[in-house]
Every structure is written in structure tokens, then in C-alpha cells.
Amino acid sequence: MFNLLKTLFGSSNTADLQSVIKEGAYLVDVRTPGEFASGSVKGAVNIPLDKLPSQLGKFKNRNNVVVFCRSGGRSAQAKALLNRNGFTNVINGGTWENVQRAADNL
């Protein structure tokens, strides 16, 4: 069961998340523009989940990508979509607050 959850939601290891953020990961908030405007992680870009298929070019040549949202559900879908399109360096950061905490603790 844990492996299934890890596959769906990515690593929950905060150290892994902090490490890729420290290395300059591409931080992608997949919430709506309105949600993004209400607060997000410093340096993150907003690519809503429904726009992701048309924005795949923005992920090329990125060493690491961290996707996140409000609850972790949309970011799990974003990670799966990116994986299906050949991007294997994607971490589901879960909630934007989780990613913010990891970034704050560097």
C-alpha cells in the first residue's frame, strides 16, 4: 500500500523535497490563477492543471520539478501527466504549504 501511495503522491520525505528545492527545482503550483494569487511559494510559477498539457515545453531541460496544489490531489494528477509525457524528474510536493515549509527550512 505504501508503494502505491508513494507512486501516486511521490516521496513524502521532507529531506528529499528540501534537497531538490535547494538545487533550484522548477516549482509549479497547479492550482487556479485565483488560488495562486491568494498565496503560493516564493519563486513558483502558476500552471493550472487544466493548462498543463499545452505547457509541456516549459518542463524541458529542468533538472527537477516540484508540483503542488491545495490538497495534493491535483499535483498527483500533474505528476502522473508529466510522467506519461516522459518527465521522470517530478516530485509531488503535496500542498503548497508543505512546499513552503520545506523551502523555509533550508
N, C-alpha and C positions, 0 to 999 in steps of 0.2 A: 504494500500500500504506500509506504514512504517513497519508493522509487517512482510510482505513478504520480504522486503529488509533486515530487521533485521535477519530473519530466514536464508536468503541466505548468508549474509555477516557478521553476528554476530553483537555484540554490537559495536557501534562506540564510545562508551563512553570512553574517554581517561583515566578517573579515574579508570575504571574497568581494562583496559589494564595495566596501571601502577601498580595497586594493584597485579595482578597476576604475573607480571614480578618481582616485589619486593619480592613476595613469592617464587620465584625460578621456574617459569614456564619453561617448556621444549620449547625452541624457535626453530621452524623448518622453514627453508627457502626452499620452494618447487620449486624454480627456477632451471634452468640447472646448472651444475657444472661451466660452463664458466661465467654465470651471477653471481653466488655466489662468484667466485674468484675475480670479479671486485669490490666487496664490499658488506658487509652484517652487521648484528647486532652482536656486540661482544658477544661471547658465544653461538651463534646459530649453529645448525647443518644443513647440506645440505642433504635433502632427496627429490630429484626431484619428481614431481607429478607422472610421469610415473613409478617410482620405489616404490611408496608408498604402493601399495597392498602387495608387498613382504617384506615390512619392518614393518608391524603392530606390531610385537613383541617389537619393540623399544618404543611403546607408553604405554605398560602395566605398571601399578603401578606409573603412572605420575599423580600428583595432578592436574595440569593444563597444557594445551598445547596451544601454540600460533603459528598458521601457517600464513605465509605471503609470498609475491612474488613481482612482479614488479608493477602490477596494481590492485591486489585484486581478479582477476578472477580465477587464478589457486588456490589461497588459499581458495576461496569459494568452489571450487571443492574438494580440500583436506579435508576441514571441513565436507562436505557432505559425502565423502567416509569414513572418520573416524567415523562420527555419525552412518552411516549404519552398521559399524562393532562394534558398542557398546561403542564407546568412546564419552561420553557426556560432557566431561570437556574441549572442544575445542573452542577456540576463533579465529575468523578470524581477524588477525591484519591488514589486507589490504596490503598496500605497505610496503616494508622493511624500507623505510624512516620514515613512520608513527610509526613503532615499535621502530626504533632507537630514534625518538623524545621522545616517551613515556619513554624509558629506560634512556635517557639523563636527563629527568626532575624528576628523583627520588630524 
